[in-house]
Amino acid sequence: MQKNISQVQTKPADVGQMISSGQKDFLLQNFKNHFHEKVSSFKILKELLSYILNENGVTGIRFMYGIQDLAKPETCLVLMPCSENMASPKSNLPNIMIQEDGYFLHTGVQVPLEETWKILFNHVKHEHTLNPEQNIKTIHRGDFWGVNKLNTFINNPETDTLQFNLGYSPTEGEFSKGIHPVLEAFDAENKNLNIWMDFTSPCPQMCDGGDGLCISTKIVDTLFKNNDETELNILRSFREDLWQTENGHLVEMYYHSSPVIVSAINKHENKEEIYKDLYGNYLKPCLQAIEDGNNPQVLKLYNEVFAHLNDKYSS
């Protein structure tokens, strides 16, 4: 991590807005009042964020919530850089960059890619346990800040450490109801520099089958161009069941990876041929294995297709 902070370039992504001291206090105090048992603050070295933002094509970072060990459900942050490629015309967030070496936690520790999915899955699993009535897809998984706003902190020579604080708005009003993280800067002597930022974009943009972000939906829609969702519903049902097992992290992988892969394939002139091959080689056999009740074969195909797609289309 020896890259120079001055090398970080300003890019178009600009999600994130400065807030006042009063707004900051409102959010942080409400979080402590409503979630007093949860860890609410995370220190992040400026050097770590600078290193991540200096990767080619990065337009921001998704600060994703995770838990390393469900036996000790303590929240950590997974820092996932985002690329310039937009997920879909309906999304205001860039895609994550799928990194074979994995991602950094807020502590500076880098975890392997498969472990990343498990850490993210643990957070969702824990939140769903606390509130079983909540739809899995609507669980708050993290927040995005654009590179311009992050550079407000990073390029400040006084900044030494950033603190990511969890905030909460209990009602609709100045802030929408729900989680609102607040980022603030501290100097080398741990003095608060009185710079606060909120107004992030919640993420990820979860694929729901209707916006072209899901790879399975895109394959079927491209090939058949009809409204029959029989095959898709079989796959969705399998994913919902899979989420309840020890392999539930594969569903989290699907949600995060699909938009990246679809975006990459759509840039190819022969994209319809690519989707046709994916249907014949992976999707159709997967559907047959589900029908046969051969779950080991389904998981084998599931892992094979994403290994293939991530290797070919997400780098």
C-alpha positions in Angstrom: 0.0 0.0 0.0 2.6 2.5 -1.1 0.6 4.4 -3.7 0.7 8.2 -3.3 -2.5 9.9 -2.2 -1.9 12.7 -4.7 -2.3 10.1 -7.5 -6.0 9.6 -6.7 -8.0 11.1 -9.5 -11.3 12.9 -9.3 -14.0 11.0 -11.1 -17.7 11.6 -12.0 -19.3 9.5 -9.2 -20.3 12.1 -6.6 -22.8 10.4 -4.2 -22.4 11.7 -0.7 -23.1 15.1 0.8 -21.8 17.2 3.7 -24.1 17.5 6.6 -24.2 19.7 9.7 -23.2 18.9 13.2 -26.8 18.9 14.3 -27.8 16.4 11.6 -24.8 14.2 12.5 -25.8 14.2 16.2 -29.4 13.4 15.3 -28.5 10.3 13.3 -25.8 9.0 15.7 -27.9 9.5 18.8 -30.9 7.8 17.3 -28.8 4.8 16.3 -27.5 4.4 19.8 -31.0 4.7 21.2 -32.5 2.1 18.9 -29.5 -0.3 18.5 -27.6 0.2 21.8 -26.2 -3.3 21.7 -24.6 -2.9 18.3 -21.1 -1.7 17.4 -21.7 1.7 15.8 -18.3 3.1 14.9 -15.4 1.8 12.7 -12.0 3.4 12.3 -10.5 3.3 8.8 -7.0 4.5 7.9 -6.9 7.1 5.2 -4.1 5.2 3.5 -6.4 2.2 3.1 -9.1 4.2 1.3 -6.5 5.9 -0.8 -5.1 2.6 -1.9 -8.5 1.3 -2.9 -9.6 4.4 -4.7 -6.3 4.5 -6.7 -7.2 1.3 -8.6 -7.9 1.9 -12.2 -11.5 2.9 -13.0 -12.7 3.2 -9.4 -15.6 5.6 -9.0 -16.4 4.9 -5.4 -16.6 2.4 -2.6 -19.5 0.3 -1.3 -19.1 0.0 2.5 -20.8 -3.4 3.0 -21.9 -4.7 6.4 -20.6 -8.2 7.3 -20.1 -10.6 10.2 -17.0 -12.8 10.3 -18.4 -15.2 13.0 -22.1 -15.7 13.6 -21.2 -17.1 17.1 -19.9 -13.6 17.8 -22.1 -11.4 15.6 -20.0 -8.3 15.6 -20.3 -6.1 12.5 -17.4 -5.4 10.3 -17.1 -3.4 7.1 -16.2 -4.9 3.7 -14.7 -2.2 1.4 -15.8 -3.0 -2.2 -14.5 -0.7 -5.0 -16.9 0.1 -7.8 -16.2 0.4 -11.5 -17.3 3.0 -14.0 -19.7 0.5 -15.6 -23.2 1.2 -14.5 -25.3 -1.8 -13.4 -28.3 -0.8 -15.5 -30.1 2.3 -16.8 -32.3 2.1 -13.7 -29.4 2.1 -11.3 -27.6 5.1 -10.0 -24.7 3.1 -8.7 -21.7 1.6 -10.5 -21.0 -2.1 -10.3 -18.6 -3.6 -7.8 -15.3 -4.7 -9.1 -15.1 -8.5 -8.6 -11.6 -9.1 -7.3 -10.1 -12.6 -7.3 -7.8 -11.7 -4.3 -10.8 -10.7 -2.2 -11.5 -7.4 -0.4 -10.3 -5.4 2.5 -12.1 -5.1 5.8 -12.1 -1.8 7.6 -9.3 -3.1 9.7 -7.0 -3.4 6.7 -7.1 -7.2 6.6 -7.8 -8.6 3.2 -10.1 -11.6 3.0 -10.4 -14.1 0.1 -13.3 -13.8 -2.3 -15.3 -16.8 -1.1 -14.9 -15.7 2.5 -16.2 -12.3 1.5 -19.5 -13.8 0.3 -19.7 -15.7 3.6 -19.1 -12.6 5.7 -21.7 -10.6 3.7 -24.1 -13.6 4.0 -23.6 -13.7 7.8 -24.8 -10.1 8.1 -28.0 -10.8 6.1 -28.6 -14.0 8.0 -28.2 -12.3 11.4 -30.5 -9.4 10.4 -33.1 -11.8 9.2 -32.9 -13.8 12.4 -33.6 -10.6 14.3 -36.5 -9.7 12.0 -37.8 -12.8 10.3 -40.7 -10.9 8.7 -38.4 -8.8 6.6 -37.8 -9.7 3.0 -34.3 -11.0 2.5 -33.6 -8.7 -0.5 -34.7 -5.6 1.4 -32.2 -6.0 4.3 -29.8 -3.1 4.4 -26.5 -4.5 3.2 -24.3 -1.4 2.9 -23.9 2.1 1.5 -22.0 3.7 -1.4 -20.0 6.9 -1.4 -18.6 8.3 -4.7 -14.9 9.1 -5.1 -15.3 12.9 -5.2 -16.8 13.0 -1.7 -14.3 10.5 -0.3 -11.5 12.6 -1.7 -12.8 15.5 0.4 -11.4 13.5 3.4 -8.5 11.8 1.7 -7.0 14.9 0.1 -7.2 16.9 3.3 -3.6 17.0 4.6 -4.9 17.1 8.2 -6.9 13.9 7.9 -5.2 10.8 9.4 -8.1 8.5 10.1 -11.7 8.3 9.1 -14.5 7.0 11.3 -17.5 5.3 9.8 -20.5 5.8 12.2 -23.8 4.1 11.9 -26.7 6.5 12.1 -30.5 6.1 12.1 -33.5 8.1 11.4 -36.7 6.8 13.2 -39.2 8.7 11.0 -39.5 10.1 7.5 -38.5 13.7 7.4 -35.2 15.4 6.7 -33.8 11.9 6.3 -35.6 8.9 5.0 -36.5 6.4 7.7 -33.7 3.8 8.3 -29.9 3.4 8.5 -27.8 6.4 7.5 -24.0 6.1 8.0 -22.0 9.2 8.8 -18.3 9.5 7.8 -16.1 11.9 9.8 -12.4 12.8 9.8 -9.8 12.8 12.6 -6.2 14.1 12.6 -3.1 12.2 13.8 -3.8 13.2 17.4 -7.4 11.8 17.1 -8.9 15.3 17.1 -12.2 15.6 15.2 -11.8 17.8 12.1 -15.6 18.6 12.1 -16.3 17.3 8.6 -19.3 15.0 8.4 -20.8 13.3 5.4 -24.1 11.3 4.9 -26.6 11.0 2.0 -25.2 7.8 0.7 -26.9 5.4 -1.7 -28.0 2.1 -0.1 -26.7 -0.9 -1.9 -26.5 -3.3 -3.6 -29.2 -2.7 -6.2 -30.7 -6.1 -5.7 -31.6 -7.9 -8.9 -35.3 -8.9 -8.8 -35.9 -10.3 -12.2 -37.4 -7.2 -13.6 -34.6 -4.8 -14.4 -32.1 -6.9 -16.4 -29.5 -7.2 -13.6 -29.9 -11.0 -13.0 -27.9 -13.3 -15.2 -30.5 -16.0 -15.3 -33.3 -13.6 -16.1 -31.2 -12.0 -18.9 -30.4 -15.4 -20.4 -34.1 -16.5 -20.6 -35.4 -13.1 -21.7 -32.8 -12.8 -24.5 -33.5 -16.3 -25.9 -37.3 -16.6 -25.5 -38.5 -13.0 -25.3 -41.8 -14.0 -23.6 -43.5 -13.5 -20.3 -43.4 -17.2 -19.3 -41.3 -17.2 -16.1 -41.8 -20.9 -15.3 -38.1 -21.7 -15.5 -37.1 -18.5 -13.7 -39.5 -19.2 -10.9 -37.9 -22.7 -10.5 -34.5 -21.0 -10.1 -35.8 -18.4 -7.8 -37.4 -21.0 -5.6 -34.1 -22.9 -5.5 -32.2 -19.8 -4.5 -34.6 -19.1 -1.7 -34.2 -22.6 -0.4 -30.4 -22.4 -0.9 -30.3 -19.3 1.2 -31.5 -21.3 4.2 -28.6 -23.7 4.0 -24.9 -23.6 4.8 -24.4 -22.6 1.1 -26.4 -19.5 1.5 -23.4 -17.3 0.7 -23.7 -18.5 -2.9 -27.0 -16.5 -3.1 -25.2 -13.4 -1.9 -22.5 -14.1 -4.6 -25.2 -14.3 -7.2 -26.8 -11.0 -6.2 -23.5 -9.1 -6.3 -21.9 -10.7 -9.3 -24.9 -10.9 -11.7 -25.1 -7.1 -12.5 -21.3 -7.1 -13.2 -21.5 -10.1 -15.6 -24.6 -8.9 -17.4 -23.1 -5.5 -18.0 -19.9 -7.1 -19.4 -21.7 -9.5 -21.7 -24.0 -6.8 -23.1 -20.9 -5.0 -24.5 -20.2 -8.0 -26.8 -21.6 -7.9 -30.3 -22.4 -11.7 -30.1 -24.1 -11.3 -26.7 -27.1 -13.4 -27.8 -24.8 -16.2 -28.8 -23.2 -16.0 -25.3 -26.5 -16.2 -23.6 -27.5 -19.1 -25.8 -24.4 -21.1 -24.8 -24.9 -20.3 -21.1 -28.5 -21.6 -21.4 -27.5 -24.8 -23.1 -24.3 -25.6 -21.0 -25.4 -24.5 -17.6 -28.9 -23.2 -17.1 -30.8 -26.0 -18.8 -28.8 -28.8 -17.0 -29.3 -26.9 -13.8 -33.0 -26.9 -14.2 -33.0 -30.6 -15.0 -30.9 -31.3 -11.9 -33.4 -29.3 -9.8 -36.3 -31.3 -11.3 -34.4 -34.5 -10.5 -33.8 -33.4 -6.9 -30.0 -33.7 -7.5 -28.9 -30.9 -5.3 -25.2 -31.8 -5.4 -25.3 -31.5 -9.2 -27.1 -28.2 -9.0 -24.4 -26.8 -6.7 -21.7 -28.1 -8.9 -23.2 -26.4 -11.9 -23.8 -23.2 -9.9 -20.2 -23.0 -8.9 -18.9 -23.9 -12.3 -20.9 -21.3 -14.1 -19.9 -18.5 -11.8 -16.3 -19.5 -11.9 -16.5 -19.4 -15.6 -18.4 -16.1 -15.8 -16.2 -14.3 -13.2 -13.1 -15.4 -14.9 -14.3 -14.4 -18.4 -16.5 -11.3 -17.8 -15.8 -9.7 -14.5 -12.1 -8.9 -14.6 
